Amino acid sequence: MSTDAIVLLKEDHKEIRRLFTEFENAGENATATKGRLVDKILELLTVHTYIENECMYPEVRKLLPEVEDDVLESYEEHHVADVLCVELSMMKPEDERFDAKTTVLIESVKHHMDEEESEWFPKVREGLGRKQLQEIGAKMIELKKKAPRKPSQPSALKKAVDAILS
């Protein structure tokens, strides 16, 4: 398994996109399936944004000051996703706005992932050496083990609150 931070994040993106597609293809009345898929999406997004916010973004920001604007935009995009994840975690699949809110989350996160992969990751790969990306990736793997799994967990909520207050 690679410890390259960008490879690890792209693997997460691939799994998240797969779940998004399953949700979009589930059908209008597939509330149980959609509920299960959203639970998994929320778990993956909570872990993913946590390791990016706690490790990848601060490390890259410190090592590559020229990508400061990209990092700040990513924090804001994560904040939007965090808020939607918390709201979705309190909803039932039968709720009138469940599908609509999930669709907005999917659209927002797809945009974020596309931007990261096409614009930000190439800048980071060019600016950091393989060794630095592997070191960051190793830290992310360790952090993933203790990352929150639900948007309602205190460490996940703290991340959302910090974004509002800072």
Contacts in CASP RR format, 6 or more apart in sequence:
PFRMAT RR
TARGET T0000
AUTHOR 0000-0000-0000
METHOD contacts of the structure
MODEL  1
MSTDAIVLLKEDHKEIRRLFTEFENAGENATATKGRLVDKILELLTVHTY
IENECMYPEVRKLLPEVEDDVLESYEEHHVADVLCVELSMMKPEDERFDA
KTTVLIESVKHHMDEEESEWFPKVREGLGRKQLQEIGAKMIELKKKAPRK
PSQPSALKKAVDAILS
2 8 0 8 1.000
2 134 0 8 1.000
3 134 0 8 1.000
3 137 0 8 1.000
3 138 0 8 1.000
3 141 0 8 1.000
4 130 0 8 1.000
4 133 0 8 1.000
4 134 0 8 1.000
4 137 0 8 1.000
5 56 0 8 1.000
5 133 0 8 1.000
5 134 0 8 1.000
5 136 0 8 1.000
5 137 0 8 1.000
5 140 0 8 1.000
6 121 0 8 1.000
6 124 0 8 1.000
6 125 0 8 1.000
6 133 0 8 1.000
8 137 0 8 1.000
8 140 0 8 1.000
8 141 0 8 1.000
9 48 0 8 1.000
9 52 0 8 1.000
9 56 0 8 1.000
9 116 0 8 1.000
9 121 0 8 1.000
9 140 0 8 1.000
10 117 0 8 1.000
10 121 0 8 1.000
12 44 0 8 1.000
12 47 0 8 1.000
12 48 0 8 1.000
13 113 0 8 1.000
13 116 0 8 1.000
13 117 0 8 1.000
15 44 0 8 1.000
16 41 0 8 1.000
16 44 0 8 1.000
16 45 0 8 1.000
16 48 0 8 1.000
16 109 0 8 1.000
16 113 0 8 1.000
17 110 0 8 1.000
17 113 0 8 1.000
19 37 0 8 1.000
19 40 0 8 1.000
19 41 0 8 1.000
19 44 0 8 1.000
20 41 0 8 1.000
20 106 0 8 1.000
20 109 0 8 1.000
20 110 0 8 1.000
22 33 0 8 1.000
22 37 0 8 1.000
23 34 0 8 1.000
23 37 0 8 1.000
23 38 0 8 1.000
23 41 0 8 1.000
23 102 0 8 1.000
23 106 0 8 1.000
24 106 0 8 1.000
26 33 0 8 1.000
26 34 0 8 1.000
26 37 0 8 1.000
31 93 0 8 1.000
31 94 0 8 1.000
32 93 0 8 1.000
34 93 0 8 1.000
34 98 0 8 1.000
34 99 0 8 1.000
34 102 0 8 1.000
35 93 0 8 1.000
35 98 0 8 1.000
38 88 0 8 1.000
38 93 0 8 1.000
38 98 0 8 1.000
38 102 0 8 1.000
41 102 0 8 1.000
41 105 0 8 1.000
42 85 0 8 1.000
42 88 0 8 1.000
42 89 0 8 1.000
42 150 0 8 1.000
42 151 0 8 1.000
43 149 0 8 1.000
43 150 0 8 1.000
45 81 0 8 1.000
45 85 0 8 1.000
45 105 0 8 1.000
45 109 0 8 1.000
45 151 0 8 1.000
46 85 0 8 1.000
46 147 0 8 1.000
46 148 0 8 1.000
46 149 0 8 1.000
46 150 0 8 1.000
46 151 0 8 1.000
46 153 0 8 1.000
46 156 0 8 1.000
47 144 0 8 1.000
47 147 0 8 1.000
47 148 0 8 1.000
47 149 0 8 1.000
49 78 0 8 1.000
49 81 0 8 1.000
49 82 0 8 1.000
49 159 0 8 1.000
50 143 0 8 1.000
50 147 0 8 1.000
50 148 0 8 1.000
50 155 0 8 1.000
50 156 0 8 1.000
50 159 0 8 1.000
51 140 0 8 1.000
51 143 0 8 1.000
51 144 0 8 1.000
51 147 0 8 1.000
52 74 0 8 1.000
52 78 0 8 1.000
53 75 0 8 1.000
53 78 0 8 1.000
53 159 0 8 1.000
54 143 0 8 1.000
54 159 0 8 1.000
55 136 0 8 1.000
55 137 0 8 1.000
55 139 0 8 1.000
55 140 0 8 1.000
55 143 0 8 1.000
56 136 0 8 1.000
56 137 0 8 1.000
56 140 0 8 1.000
57 71 0 8 1.000
57 74 0 8 1.000
57 75 0 8 1.000
59 136 0 8 1.000
59 139 0 8 1.000
60 67 0 8 1.000
60 71 0 8 1.000
60 124 0 8 1.000
60 128 0 8 1.000
60 136 0 8 1.000
61 67 0 8 1.000
61 68 0 8 1.000
61 71 0 8 1.000
63 127 0 8 1.000
63 128 0 8 1.000
63 132 0 8 1.000
64 123 0 8 1.000
64 124 0 8 1.000
64 127 0 8 1.000
64 128 0 8 1.000
66 123 0 8 1.000
67 120 0 8 1.000
67 123 0 8 1.000
67 124 0 8 1.000
70 119 0 8 1.000
70 120 0 8 1.000
70 123 0 8 1.000
74 112 0 8 1.000
74 116 0 8 1.000
74 120 0 8 1.000
75 163 0 8 1.000
76 163 0 8 1.000
77 108 0 8 1.000
77 111 0 8 1.000
77 112 0 8 1.000
78 112 0 8 1.000
78 159 0 8 1.000
78 163 0 8 1.000
79 160 0 8 1.000
79 163 0 8 1.000
79 164 0 8 1.000
80 108 0 8 1.000
81 105 0 8 1.000
81 108 0 8 1.000
81 109 0 8 1.000
81 112 0 8 1.000
82 151 0 8 1.000
82 156 0 8 1.000
82 159 0 8 1.000
82 160 0 8 1.000
82 163 0 8 1.000
83 160 0 8 1.000
84 101 0 8 1.000
84 104 0 8 1.000
84 105 0 8 1.000
84 108 0 8 1.000
85 105 0 8 1.000
85 151 0 8 1.000
86 151 0 8 1.000
86 152 0 8 1.000
86 157 0 8 1.000
86 160 0 8 1.000
87 101 0 8 1.000
88 98 0 8 1.000
88 101 0 8 1.000
88 102 0 8 1.000
88 105 0 8 1.000
88 151 0 8 1.000
89 150 0 8 1.000
89 151 0 8 1.000
89 152 0 8 1.000
90 152 0 8 1.000
91 97 0 8 1.000
91 98 0 8 1.000
91 101 0 8 1.000
92 98 0 8 1.000
124 133 0 8 1.000
125 133 0 8 1.000
128 136 0 8 1.000
147 155 0 8 1.000
148 154 0 8 1.000
148 155 0 8 1.000
148 156 0 8 1.000
150 156 0 8 1.000
151 157 0 8 1.000
151 160 0 8 1.000
END
